[in-house]
Amino acid sequence: MTDSANSPDHQRLDAWIDAHFDEEVRFLQALVQVPTDTPPGNNAPHAERTAELLQGFGFEAERHPVPEAEVRAYGMESITNLIVRRRYGAGGRTVALNAHGDVVPPGEGWTRDPYGAEIEDGAMYGRATAVSKSDFASFAFAVRALESLGAPLRGAVELHFTYDEEFGGELGPGWLLRQGLTKPDLLIAAGFSYEVVTAHNGCLQMEVTVHGKQAHAAIPDTGVDALQGAVAILNALYALNAGYRQVRSDVAGITHPYLNVGRIEGGTNTNVVPGKVSFKLDRRMIPEENPAEVEAAIRRTIADAAAPLPGIAVDIRRLLLANAMRPLPGNRPLVEALQAHSAQVFGTAAPAMGTPLYTDVRLYAEAGIPGVIYGAGPRTVLESHAKRADERLRLDDLRRATKVIARSLRDLLA
């Protein structure tokens, strides 16, 4: 693919990124300082701010607002997805770089302002510093570095900055693809710096509502306790979850399926037999599993647990079905380029592997677009504090990931 993994062009890219790194850090700070808590998901203002900042680089961002009625029905407030198209010489491939700007709310336990983008001991703190506004910066500055070469290039780069990863991506990349607004040849999506992710888990999310009959706690026999019904169902689901440990994936980086119940609510007061209890579950699926079979097994487990309970009825609603991402054969140029340049920049090649997370990158794969996950971040999600208090990004990882991406783009478009 390349005459050298460390040619004069690659060295010039590194030098440009070093010379403009303070500017890249300020760009990321500006993005972190505009909240994008999802829920509630009022993300159009961040897209507008991003477009303004990109305009300062001479990048024209197409604004693609998702219709308000569609967004509201989905459970969010506003989404404007952005596409920046940078076209070069005739022929060649179109490489898309996708990162999402929506994030979970900060939650409790922060020791710093979650939207302050404060820098301390070489790290920037704030919600989305690591996942994934950091790759708004790494991707945009990698493209700027590439264009600074003035070298002959073929093909195009597209920046896809979207705002629906936390809800599943259907109104982010999924919407752009369904509208026919993009169809790149290759994709690099936001990730971490020390591995090239080629596969990830799928995810099934469901809401289970257990109905009983409300009654005064002084005469409990006149009611049907929905919480006791829910406990029986939860015990059955947790027993099912214990068995998942015996199911193993052949994909490096992915172990076994698992089930988590992340939210429970119900009842009306301490002195009232609860008439309704609901909970939401999250079932992670390894790439080898069949989603329809997984969902059927969970529904069957719930029905079997509820059947012997007099007066208990159950409603089940699917909230999300995100298919697993499986490697597509055409991703090899991406893997080879990123591994070659991570070896040069980091001193060791990033392994190609899977991750137990699920992402909206699967939507590109389902559209037949080979892709990988690679970007600015630490070795593990745990180190990044993603979705926890004090999320942070080491600035050296941002700098080096930007170099790897810029070098890889140069090879892919040369």
PAFI-381165 format. One line per 4 residues: number of its first residue (from 0); their letters; for each residue x, y, z of N, C-alpha, C. Coordinates in steps of 0.001 Angstrom, whole numbers, plus 500000, padded with zeros to 6 digits. Each point is the difference from the previous one (the first is absolute). Layout:
REM residues N
NUM) a) X/Y/Z/X/Y/Z/X/Y/Z | ...
This chain:
REM residues 414
0) mtds) 500813/498802/500000/499187/501198/500000/500856/501262/500000 | 501091/499993/500711/500840/501190/500117/501439/499632/499696 | 500748/501005/499540/501423/499763/499796/500726/499978/501331 | 499427/500655/501009/500620/500030/501320/498955/500445/501002
4) ansp) 500085/499460/501203/499080/500430/501051/500498/501250/500700 | 501145/500526/499552/500527/501215/500635/500727/500840/498952 | 499272/500317/498919/500567/500753/498893/500103/501483/500367 | 500650/500811/499174/500019/501449/500255/498603/500602/500127
8) dhqr) 499048/499519/499204/498625/500510/500129/499436/499705/501391 | 500231/498800/500491/499502/499654/501331/500647/500881/501064 | 501268/500257/499861/500695/500857/500966/499482/501439/499933 | 499673/500455/498803/499441/501356/499862/498612/500083/500647
12) ldaw) 499230/498929/499884/498698/499964/500676/500187/500109/501513 | 500931/499230/500538/500271/500065/501441/500373/501422/500421 | 500858/500636/499211/500477/501340/500353/498852/501000/499972 | 499109/499883/499003/498860/500927/499934/499107/499823/501222
16) idah) 499745/498752/500386/499131/499743/501156/500639/500534/501276 | 501297/499796/500156/500680/500559/501173/499887/501530/500029 | 500186/500628/498841/499975/501464/499939/498615/500563/500278 | 498945/499224/499733/498629/500480/500163/499276/499317/501158
20) fdee) 500768/499348/500871/499331/499204/501023/499285/500866/501031 | 500566/501136/500369/499309/500884/500941/498646/500422/499439 | 499944/500232/498697/498741/500360/499357/499012/498826/500047 | 500504/498789/499804/499134/498823/500077/499417/499837/501399
24) vrfl) 500813/500241/501017/499522/499898/501384/498915/501036/500260 | 500192/501232/499525/498977/501036/500190/498709/499644/499279 | 500124/499397/498822/498824/499553/499248/499215/498972/500811 | 500694/499037/500585/499326/498991/500812/499371/500626/501235
28) qalv) 500701/500909/500646/499416/500668/501166/498688/500689/499639 | 499972/500686/498870/498788/500706/499574/498842/499028/499789 | 500293/498790/499518/498946/499012/499775/499490/499416/501312 | 500915/499745/500938/499608/499424/501290/499170/500999/500803
32) qvpt) 500250/501270/499810/499333/501031/500789/498558/500250/499578 | 499545/499379/498919/498589/500077/499606/499347/498671/500364 | 499137/499961/501032/499436/498725/500456/499132/499331/498936 | 500048/498661/499995/499163/499208/499095/499418/498807/500761
36) dtpp) 499479/500248/501184/499446/498928/500818/498865/499302/499247 | 500098/498679/499923/498992/499221/499289/499628/498787/500846 | 498799/499967/500628/498958/501011/499910/500369/501281/500752 | 499326/501112/499683/498819/500142/499136/500305/499987/498494
40) gnna) 501234/500279/499609/500328/499894/498595/499674/501226/499172 | 500314/501180/500537/499863/501238/499216/501376/500304/499403 | 500305/499395/498853/501360/499990/499493/500245/500898/498798 | 498950/500596/499458/500193/500893/498852/500910/501183/500333
44) phae) 499927/500601/501206/500910/501118/500292/501477/499605/499911 | 500342/498784/500409/501398/499577/499901/500412/499843/498547 | 499101/499472/499182/500311/499862/498576/500251/501368/499380 | 499217/500980/500400/500183/501350/499460/501347/500574/500422
48) rtae) 500363/499796/501250/501297/500484/500481/501143/499296/499275 | 499862/498702/499792/501025/499246/499280/500157/500531/498588 | 498874/500237/499323/500049/500514/498632/500696/501355/499941 | 499758/500837/500999/500659/501320/500045/501508/499837/500154
52) llqg) 500417/499105/500884/501429/499794/500210/500660/499420/498746 | 499329/499076/499333/500546/499413/498782/500113/501041/498893 | 499048/500918/499962/500050/501072/499000/501280/500818/500157 | 500470/500136/501228/501242/500726/500239/501211/499327/499376
56) fgfe) 499888/498709/499689/501079/499282/499313/499807/499979/498490 | 498887/500595/499542/499668/499914/498581/499247/498742/499640 | 499454/499297/501005/499216/498793/499767/498517/500364/500028 | 499307/499793/498903/498570/500278/499940/499245/498764/500470
60) aerh) 499247/500132/501081/499254/498879/500561/498556/500047/499513 | 499596/498945/499318/498588/499875/499636/499207/499681/501265 | 498930/500740/500224/499133/499762/501157/498807/499170/499541 | 499787/498875/500652/498897/499103/499639/499124/499772/501224
64) pvpe) 499036/500915/500236/499113/499834/501159/499009/498864/499785 | 499851/499152/501009/498986/498960/499970/498667/500651/500359 | 498902/499698/499270/498713/500646/500288/499607/499890/501466 | 499500/501107/500536/499717/500082/501435/499042/498906/500459
68) aevr) 498953/499730/499211/499023/498993/500420/500666/498638/500150 | 500918/499692/499097/500710/498721/500058/500895/499940/501230 | 500657/501109/500310/500892/500049/501157/499207/499868/501294 | 498876/500731/500091/499182/499963/501223/499428/498604/500227
72) aygm) 499534/499367/498938/499449/498647/500132/501061/499018/500460 | 501238/500302/499681/501137/499149/500344/500413/500167/501459 | 499588/501133/500607/500327/500250/501391/501069/501038/500225 | 500370/500727/498937/500996/501058/500117/499373/501334/499610
76) esit) 500784/501086/500085/499468/501336/499758/500430/500587/498663 | 501257/499854/499627/500460/500550/498718/501264/499285/499549 | 500085/499753/498702/501198/499389/499402/500286/500704/498686 | 501208/500509/499872/500505/500451/498709/501304/499262/499757
80) nliv) 500019/499129/499010/501223/499291/499634/500783/500816/498985 | 501323/499899/500057/500875/500783/499138/500788/499092/499060 | 500171/500462/498760/500913/499360/499057/500910/501070/499420 | 501299/499762/500059/501001/500826/499316/500600/499141/498903
84) rrry) 499956/500471/498753/500540/499230/498873/501235/500716/499476 | 501118/499275/499971/501250/500532/499462/500399/499139/498811 | 499851/500533/498816/500239/499244/498771/501389/500334/499452 | 500677/498966/499523/501350/500165/499467/500003/499573/498528
88) gagg) 501012/499301/499543/500097/499647/498591/498999/498932/499594 | 499820/499862/498688/499055/499031/499454/500420/498581/500369 | 498998/499114/500092/500270/498622/500391/500260/499902/501491 | 500447/498848/500434/500306/499828/501414/498757/499736/500825
92) rtva) 500219/499799/501297/498932/499608/500911/499508/501198/500806 | 498776/499895/500452/499473/500957/500969/500090/499363/501380 | 500753/500647/500876/500177/499510/501369/499210/500906/500934 | 499059/499436/500735/499221/500770/500979/500608/499851/501377
96) lnah) 499959/501078/500763/500444/500014/501392/498798/500418/500842 | 499530/499113/500867/498777/500256/500760/500275/500067/501498 | 499471/501035/500644/500021/500107/501461/498653/500546/500454 | 499596/499644/501218/498694/500463/500501/500192/501030/501101
100) gdvv) 499109/500988/499998/500081/501079/500979/499064/499847/501171 | 499025/499103/499918/499074/499816/501115/500672/499179/501093 | 499640/500267/501248/500633/499336/501145/498959/499751/501082 | 500302/499067/500896/499138/499811/501165/500184/501199/500941
104) ppge) 498994/500327/500808/500153/501085/500971/501163/499726/500948 | 500561/501047/500606/501200/499817/500835/499814/499067/501182 | 498837/500040/500652/499829/499216/501212/500742/500621/501170 | 500126/499247/501078/500578/500526/501237/501457/499589/500160
108) gwtr) 500675/500673/500934/501336/499596/500401/501137/500739/499323 | 499703/501005/499191/501064/500730/499306/500790/500850/500988 | 501306/500043/499787/500851/500896/500782/500369/501247/499205 | 499563/500038/498738/500235/501153/499131/498715/500290/499246
112) dpyg) 499905/501189/499426/498837/500373/499206/499917/499069/498791 | 498897/499236/499856/499926/499061/498875/499998/500673/498635 | 499742/501303/499982/500055/500728/498727/501043/501113/500035 | 500983/499862/500895/501042/501008/500108/501173/499766/499059
116) aeie) 500183/498758/499541/501142/499635/499140/501314/500457/500620 | 500121/499795/501317/501212/500400/500710/501151/499056/499672 | 501206/500545/499959/501194/499203/499713/500867/499940/501250 | 500357/498796/500380/500822/499792/501195/500902/498795/499772
120) dgam) 501292/500181/500237/500972/498905/499865/499897/499289/498654 | 499851/500794/498950/500009/499441/498654/498721/499346/499555 | 498901/500163/500769/498715/499401/499630/498920/501069/500003 | 499045/499863/499088/498831/500875/499978/498833/499245/500633
124) ygra) 499317/500676/500931/498870/499402/500704/498693/500594/499485 | 498993/499143/499856/498687/500489/499602/499221/498920/499288 | 498674/500120/500060/499166/499028/499307/500218/500092/498494 | 500277/498847/499392/500254/499826/498557/501425/500328/499593
128) tavs) 500898/500266/500959/501399/500198/499615/500551/498748/499328 | 499617/498828/500501/500494/498749/499432/499019/499390/499008 | 498704/500107/500276/498962/499355/499172/498892/501005/499724 | 499952/500546/498763/501040/499889/499002/500248/501347/499324
132) ksdf) 499825/501100/500760/500333/501306/499410/501495/500104/499718 | 500800/499178/500689/501435/499985/499719/500258/499698/498534 | 499151/499156/499392/500234/499644/498609/499368/500976/499017 | 499152/500917/500465/499710/501172/499174/501326/500722/499731
136) asfa) 500820/500081/501055/501277/500706/499883/501025/499180/499221 | 500189/498721/500365/501030/499212/499319/499693/499868/498513 | 498743/499794/499652/499648/499818/498594/500136/501311/499226 | 499487/501089/500563/500065/501279/499286/501445/500448/499804
140) favr) 500824/499847/501025/501386/500462/499883/500844/499034/499174 | 499645/498728/499956/500687/499081/499097/499756/500400/498550 | 498775/500400/499680/499693/500438/498633/500711/501310/499685 | 500027/500906/500947/500727/501262/499776/501489/499724/499748
144) ales) 500566/499090/500791/501414/499663/499806/500215/499390/498618 | 499108/499090/499608/500105/499373/498685/500025/501042/498886 | 499114/500967/500086/499894/501007/498946/501163/500982/500029 | 500664/500106/501151/501154/500900/500084/501166/499498/499152
148) lgap) 500013/498690/499683/501095/499449/499205/500037/500567/498588 | 498816/500305/499464/499936/500412/498598/500361/498864/499065 | 499935/498762/500490/500381/498839/499195/498838/499585/499110 | 500279/499379/498859/498918/499511/499152/499254/498863/500694
152) lrga) 498686/500120/500077/499155/499002/500651/498875/499610/499058 | 499492/498801/500179/498845/499547/499241/498888/499613/500971 | 498760/500263/499610/498881/499624/500841/499507/501159/500843 | 499500/499684/501184/499381/501020/500848/499996/499539/501451
156) velh) 499870/500978/500880/499755/499741/501425/498682/500655/500362 | 499211/499312/500807/498795/500591/500572/500084/499936/501522 | 499670/501095/500643/499840/500024/501450/498513/499859/500301 | 499638/498992/500758/498620/499794/500437/499946/500248/501499
160) ftyd) 499439/501108/500410/499840/500302/501419/498513/499877/500319 | 499657/498966/500762/498609/499620/500206/499635/500048/501479 | 498692/499881/500293/499525/500309/501351/498954/499008/500506 | 500244/498708/499767/499032/499016/500461/500652/498666/500325
164) eefg) 501192/499984/500526/500617/498722/500354/499385/499433/501272 | 499699/500863/500977/499512/499527/501292/498623/499359/499888 | 499204/500385/499003/498682/499408/499802/500027/498913/498925 | 501161/499730/499421/500098/498887/499074/500440/500333/498601
168) gelg) 500007/501277/499619/500559/500394/498716/499030/500082/498840 | 498742/499591/500197/499071/499973/498872/499726/501386/499428 | 500085/501038/500839/499806/501364/499501/501321/500733/499831 | 501108/499286/500169/501323/500545/499710/500486/499429/498679
172) pgwl) 501005/499109/500023/500440/499379/498751/498889/499274/499265 | 499110/499326/500753/498912/499280/499353/499152/500913/499139 | 499711/501182/500507/499169/500961/499261/500740/500522/498767 | 501280/500342/500152/500774/500478/498855/500050/498950/498895
176) lrqg) 500174/498741/500380/500087/498929/499013/498645/499746/499341 | 498929/500004/500796/498672/499758/499415/499577/501114/499069 | 500422/501225/500294/499643/501142/499152/500840/500055/498727 | 500984/499108/499875/500858/500007/498823/500958/501175/499965
180) ltkp) 500307/500555/501163/500873/501176/500070/501476/499625/499936 | 500316/498725/500202/501390/499567/499969/500064/498518/499691 | 501053/499583/499347/500299/498575/499777/501505/499882/499775 | 500777/500152/501073/501461/499929/499864/500459/498590/499687
184) dlli) 501254/499894/499590/500590/498690/499728/500577/499369/501250 | 500516/500826/500917/500626/499519/501225/499619/500929/501142 | 500087/499489/501211/499613/500784/501173/500984/499798/501134 | 500397/501101/500627/500689/499967/501297/499092/500708/500988
188) aagf) 499661/499342/501091/499104/500584/500997/500735/500209/501307 | 499469/500894/500803/500643/500398/501249/500302/498807/500892 | 501216/499958/500540/500398/498913/500885/501174/500400/500862 | 500782/499022/500419/501156/500251/500838/501279/499695/499233
192) syev) 501126/500477/500518/501245/500077/499235/500820/498714/499961 | 499705/499050/500861/500909/498865/500177/499490/498703/499376 | 498872/500069/499296/499493/498827/499311/499151/500428/498812 | 499992/499163/498981/499133/500200/498842/498845/499022/500159
196) vtah) 498814/500514/500224/498843/499148/500270/499302/499663/498684 | 499853/498703/499754/499392/499537/498758/498657/499304/500229 | 499622/499786/501259/498734/499334/500309/499533/500472/501368 | 498691/499981/500219/499499/500322/501338/498699/499253/500271
200) ngcl) 499619/500001/501263/498781/499334/500432/498757/500675/499429 | 498921/499246/499975/498688/500581/499767/499327/500289/501322 | 498844/500654/499941/499303/500362/501239/498489/499946/499780 | 499323/499327/500904/498543/499980/500047/499573/500659/501303
204) qmev) 499171/501025/499912/499465/500646/501198/498480/499848/500007 | 499457/499645/501178/498573/499745/500133/499472/500635/501276 | 498731/500384/499966/499307/500474/501189/498952/498966/500375 | 500053/499539/501233/499073/498982/500500/499114/500649/501057
208) tvhg) 498700/499947/499814/499053/500574/500962/499181/498871/500607 | 500067/499901/501317/499302/498948/500742/498776/500623/500656 | 498824/499459/499692/498737/500514/500532/499444/499064/501067 | 499631/500592/501129/499292/499271/501046/498702/500723/500311
212) kqah) 499718/500179/501299/498803/500743/500410/500339/500786/501251 | 499885/501304/499917/500330/500877/501126/499013/499793/501147 | 500515/500081/501237/499143/499831/501174/500641/500687/501197 | 499180/500240/501037/500522/500562/501246/500886/498952/500677
216) aaip) 501133/500443/500521/500932/499062/500631/499419/499359/501253 | 498941/500606/500601/499375/499401/501178/499172/498770/499629 | 499572/499906/498724/499234/498840/499542/500631/499483/498700 | 501256/499523/500095/500750/499645/498790/499362/498881/499187
220) dtgv) 499182/499131/500653/499408/498886/499259/498977/500456/498979 | 499591/501274/500080/499040/500516/499008/500715/500469/498733 | 501307/499952/499997/500763/500433/498825/500866/498881/499454 | 500712/500320/498941/500979/499094/499405/501308/500778/499879
224) dalq) 501007/499553/500695/501256/500752/500101/500819/499876/498710 | 500043/501091/499219/500749/499999/498738/501500/499892/500236 | 500460/500510/501170/501430/499922/500283/500438/498558/500234 | 499183/499224/500720/500345/498588/500177/500050/499287/498648
228) gava) 499074/500365/499123/500033/499435/498654/501270/500384/499268 | 500391/501267/500119/501212/500467/499339/501234/499293/500551 | 500030/499762/501311/501134/499301/500606/500135/498594/499430 | 498890/499298/499853/500049/498656/499425/500540/500039/498572
232) ilna) 499576/500975/499231/500473/500138/498617/501473/500362/499980 | 500410/500912/500878/501413/500394/500048/500887/498836/500401 | 499556/499189/500955/500787/498836/500386/500193/499054/498820 | 498967/499828/499201/500109/499133/498822/500963/500591/498978
236) lyal) 499952/501313/499828/500904/500643/499048/501449/499928/500482 | 500210/500175/501296/501365/499916/500518/500537/498575/499913 | 499129/499003/500143/500437/498615/499807/500389/499768/498539 | 499225/500586/499086/500343/499921/498579/501355/500656/499752
240) nagy) 500213/501138/500648/501257/500735/499828/501194/499177/500473 | 499828/499246/501077/501103/499173/500506/500429/498969/498958 | 499037/499511/499230/500322/499025/498973/500734/500590/498814 | 499867/501309/499808/500666/500629/498864/501523/499886/500091
244) rqvr) 500514/499831/501199/501462/499913/500154/500586/498766/499320 | 499139/499044/499715/500475/498790/499323/500033/500172/498485 | 499465/501119/499497/499977/500258/498557/501175/500921/499679 | 500914/499549/499159/501218/500769/499743/500062/500442/498550
248) sdva) 500525/501212/499799/500206/500524/498656/501392/499633/499501 | 500102/499819/498690/501302/499744/499382/500723/501294/499641 | 499358/501163/500223/500596/501284/499637/500877/500490/501149 | 501272/500243/499722/500905/500533/501026/499457/501318/500541
252) gith) 500015/500147/501321/499499/501207/500629/498560/499904/500455 | 499283/498959/499568/498608/499778/500398/499949/498662/500725 | 499338/499959/501139/499995/498781/500799/498684/499242/499847 | 498943/500430/500706/498743/499254/500024/498829/500978/500025
256) pyln) 498801/499541/499712/498826/500871/500121/499713/500313/501467 | 499227/501041/500214/499567/500286/501364/498761/500877/499990 | 499330/500010/501147/498742/500730/500162/500108/500899/501216 | 499517/501224/499863/500022/500950/501110/498630/500653/500124
260) vgri) 499496/500096/501229/498784/500770/500266/500440/501332/500587 | 499806/501056/499227/500572/501281/500377/499052/500996/500631 | 498682/499721/499932/499045/500960/500570/498749/499258/500448 | 499531/500320/501211/498775/499415/500552/499179/501121/500624
264) eggt) 498705/499980/499758/499122/500974/500652/498616/499389/500177 | 499271/500494/501018/498657/499486/500220/499484/500344/501366 | 498750/499620/500231/499357/500289/501272/499583/501447/500117 | 499174/500283/501026/499521/501367/500219/500379/500547/501366
268) ntnv) 500071/499137/501018/500345/500483/501333/500393/498810/500873 | 500614/500309/501141/500483/498954/500895/498868/499124/500503 | 498831/500575/500208/498889/499250/500598/499005/499501/498959 | 500493/499795/498761/499130/499530/498928/500641/498798/499318
272) vpgk) 499224/498940/499835/500471/498845/499222/500180/500467/498549 | 501189/499852/499465/500232/500544/498656/499198/499252/498936 | 499323/500793/499162/499202/499420/498928/500731/499919/498681 | 501119/500712/499901/500752/499961/498741/501473/500253/500283
276) vsfk) 500859/499196/499409/501444/500176/500084/500573/499795/498601 | 500900/500881/499614/500635/499830/498690/501518/500038/500154 | 500672/499307/499118/501460/500053/499985/500484/499929/498559 | 501216/500507/499803/500606/500012/498678/501256/499138/500023
280) ldrr) 500103/499125/499015/501156/499115/499936/500802/500249/498730 | 501275/499667/500098/500961/500174/498912/500700/498661/499810 | 499821/499403/498822/500598/498688/499717/501055/500174/498906 | 501274/499810/500358/501087/500117/499034/500179/498661/499279
284) mipe) 500063/500065/498681/500077/498805/499164/501353/499928/499310 | 500662/498850/500091/501260/499822/499298/499725/499861/498499 | 500999/500258/499155/499744/499992/498555/499443/498686/499468 | 500272/498876/500673/499536/498701/499508/498518/499751/500286
288) enpa) 499356/500808/500848/498618/499725/500387/498995/500528/498980 | 498835/499358/499993/498878/500415/499164/499066/500870/500847 | 499838/501275/499652/499187/500890/500840/498560/499534/500194 | 499384/499435/498963/498616/499537/500125/499900/498872/501029
292) evea) 500976/499086/499994/500001/498904/500970/500244/500513/501413 | 500873/500975/500130/500279/500586/501318/498733/500633/500572 | 499315/500796/499188/498782/500671/500481/498923/498976/500348 | 499849/498982/499171/498987/498979/500270/500282/499281/501314
296) airr) 501267/499722/500291/500356/499303/501238/499682/500856/501227 | 500256/501303/499907/499702/500886/501134/498500/500086/500223 | 499247/500151/498918/498540/500065/500132/499456/498700/500594 | 500546/498875/499582/499552/498706/500506/500330/499862/501485
300) tiad) 501177/500447/500412/500391/499944/501406/499062/500832/500859 | 499668/501188/499532/499092/500880/500753/498613/499367/500103 | 499498/499480/498883/498665/499392/500009/499947/498797/500934 | 501048/499167/499966/500023/498808/500855/500046/500386/501481
304) aaap) 500728/501074/500328/500090/500427/501405/498690/500593/500486 | 499255/500647/499110/498753/500658/500400/498824/499032/500035 | 500074/498920/499238/498845/499109/499830/499429/499455/501311 | 500834/499575/500966/499415/499442/501237/499541/501041/501017
308) lpgi) 500050/501277/499675/499691/501066/500957/498581/500511/499758 | 499041/499659/500870/498606/500413/499798/499864/501528/499992 | 499262/500507/499026/499706/501437/499947/501082/500854/499381 | 501114/499412/499636/501113/500762/499417/499909/499952/498473
312) avdi) 500107/501162/499376/500063/500099/498541/501251/500796/499636 | 500527/499745/498828/501268/500622/499606/499892/500550/498579 | 500476/501223/499829/500168/500596/498679/501500/500132/499731 | 500407/499710/498770/501413/500113/499618/500087/500870/498754
316) rrll) 500875/500983/500067/500174/500908/498856/501474/500075/499640 | 500315/499748/498742/501375/500158/499540/500300/501487/499844 | 501124/500436/500593/500423/501396/499908/501056/500193/498918 | 500880/499018/499856/501122/500132/499069/500468/498622/499578
320) lana) 500291/499867/498712/500707/498826/499521/501147/500483/499133 | 501210/499905/500528/501208/500399/499283/500757/498737/499646 | 500110/499721/498722/500708/498798/499578/501489/500115/500314 | 500639/498866/500148/501451/499980/500185/500681/500470/498720
324) mrpl) 501205/500528/500155/500825/500353/498846/500960/498849/499737 | 499959/499487/498778/500907/498942/499587/500979/500561/498985 | 501228/499513/499983/500970/500532/499032/499562/499733/498564 | 500088/501024/499141/499793/499834/498570/501362/499854/499327
328) pgnr) 500108/499128/498999/501313/499752/499382/500696/501259/499490 | 499235/500990/499552/500605/501196/499423/500669/500924/500990 | 499996/499645/501302/500600/500918/500977/501519/499862/500085 | 500580/499060/499245/501435/499736/500131/500865/501243/499753
332) plve) 499729/500841/498968/500849/501199/499828/500019/500899/501227 | 498856/500108/500681/499934/500813/501213/500848/499388/501099 | 499826/498713/500229/500732/499324/501065/501502/500096/499765 | 500428/499743/498765/501434/500026/499694/500592/501388/500200
336) alqa) 499297/501029/499527/500527/501361/500132/500077/500422/501459 | 498932/499772/500750/499982/500423/501403/501026/499233/500825 | 500167/498720/499730/500986/499233/500751/501422/500444/499657 | 500268/500239/498727/501346/500428/499604/500367/501309/500674
340) hsaq) 499050/500941/500044/500349/501323/500528/499884/500066/501522 | 499161/499172/500604/500035/499945/501469/501333/499427/500458 | 500560/499070/499225/501317/499463/500348/501062/501090/499951 | 499926/500891/498993/500965/501090/499888/499816/501041/501096
344) vfgt) 498744/500367/500264/499725/501127/500905/500025/499569/501461 | 499447/498810/500285/499898/499534/501386/501113/499028/500373 | 500712/499484/499007/501054/499053/500290/499538/498569/500035 | 498697/499754/499836/499468/498646/499939/498727/500035/499176
348) aapa) 499826/498984/499159/498827/499965/499128/498741/499733/500817 | 498934/500733/499700/498719/499786/500667/499399/498686/499517 | 499665/499078/500898/499417/498733/499557/498611/500201/499427 | 499633/499180/499019/498640/499995/499465/499182/499027/500841
352) mgtp) 498888/500479/500564/499255/499176/500952/498559/500494/500111 | 499227/499300/500816/498628/500398/500267/499884/500731/501319 | 498795/500548/500250/499731/500684/501265/498608/499606/500476 | 499803/499880/501318/498669/499645/500501/498994/501138/499929
356) lytd) 500427/501193/499641/499068/501114/499823/499143/499758/498763 | 498940/500793/499851/499344/500087/498699/500008/501457/499585 | 500037/500251/498705/500084/501365/499494/499099/500154/498783 | 499876/501245/499537/499211/500225/498785/500800/499700/498733
360) vrly) 501262/499573/500154/500800/499616/498837/499374/498804/499284 | 499265/499176/500753/499363/498830/499383/499102/500398/498836 | 499446/501210/500044/499075/500432/498955/500719/500173/498668 | 501254/500444/500046/500796/500054/498773/500268/498583/499496
364) aeag) 500349/499097/500914/500279/498617/499601/498765/499359/499374 | 498820/500272/500579/498765/499448/499452/499712/500552/498610 | 500514/501202/499701/499854/500580/498671/501091/499530/499046 | 500844/499065/500463/501038/499444/499142/501267/500827/499923
368) ipgv) 500195/500930/500956/501170/500876/499997/501021/499447/500987 | 501153/499508/499528/501005/499475/500922/500532/501107/500907 | 500099/499694/501275/500470/501022/500926/500753/499418/501171 | 500675/500883/500716/500679/499645/501243/499791/501142/500980
372) iyga) 500312/499720/501254/499875/500995/501064/501406/500336/500479 | 500359/501286/499880/501322/500434/500445/499960/501509/500222 | 500570/500451/501114/500028/501440/500264/500819/500321/501226 | 499673/501095/500642/500795/500510/501123/499449/499466/501317
376) gprt) 500836/499298/500751/499557/499531/501297/500976/499025/500611 | 499758/499592/501238/500933/499136/500736/499853/498544/499593 | 500641/499127/500747/499969/498575/499669/498659/499356/500297 | 499272/500525/500985/498735/499375/500389/498952/501065/500267
380) vles) 498738/499581/499902/498888/500887/500349/500101/500402/501465 | 500421/499059/500848/500113/500294/501430/500951/501163/500251 | 501146/500007/499307/500964/501086/500179/499421/501348/499583 | 499126/500004/499011/499461/501266/499475/498952/500606/500924
384) hakr) 499424/499186/500917/498874/500408/500837/498777/500359/499136 | 499901/499430/498808/498826/500240/499159/498745/499552/500742 | 498976/500827/499947/498717/499778/500672/500128/499995/501527 | 501149/500463/500521/500184/500114/501439/500473/501416/500323
388) ader) 500147/500274/501287/500507/501304/500419/501449/500173/499568 | 500376/501242/499755/501380/500379/499662/500513/499317/498737 | 499141/499912/498976/500481/499531/498694/501183/500867/499590 | 501008/499337/499396/501204/500744/499649/500662/499421/498769
392) lrld) 500840/500815/499372/500778/499592/498837/501423/500500/500169 | 500965/499110/499882/501387/500430/500028/500308/500678/498675 | 500523/501218/500077/500207/500783/498786/501035/499366/499084 | 500923/499236/500570/500974/499340/499143/499340/498932/499136
396) dlrr) 498948/499361/500523/499259/499041/499182/499277/500716/498861 | 499467/501180/500272/499358/500787/498942/501004/500364/498916 | 501151/500467/500409/501026/500407/499035/500421/498811/499122 | 500295/498873/500653/500519/498871/499250/498927/499342/499123
400) atkv) 498776/499926/500498/498923/499435/499174/499755/500857/498766 | 500082/501313/500144/499832/500886/498848/501064/499714/498955 | 501222/499755/500435/501078/499672/499063/499725/498676/499290 | 499557/498991/500745/499731/498695/499386/498912/500123/498938
404) iars) 498959/500747/500310/498896/500146/499045/500453/500788/498775 | 500731/501083/500203/500472/500802/498871/500916/499172/499090 | 500907/499257/500600/500919/499159/499217/499203/498941/499212 | 499010/499416/500649/499206/498962/499337/499196/500576/498836
408) lrdl) 499438/501188/500174/499271/500636/498903/500917/500270/498820 | 501211/500424/500297/500955/500258/498913/500231/498744/499185 | 500127/498829/500675/500220/498756/499289/498756/499576/499216 | 498840/500140/500608/498773/499540/499365/499614/500824/498790
412) la) 500426/501252/499955/499609/500910/498923/501149/500348/499064 | 501176/499440/500232/501151/500366/499174/499827/499464/498582
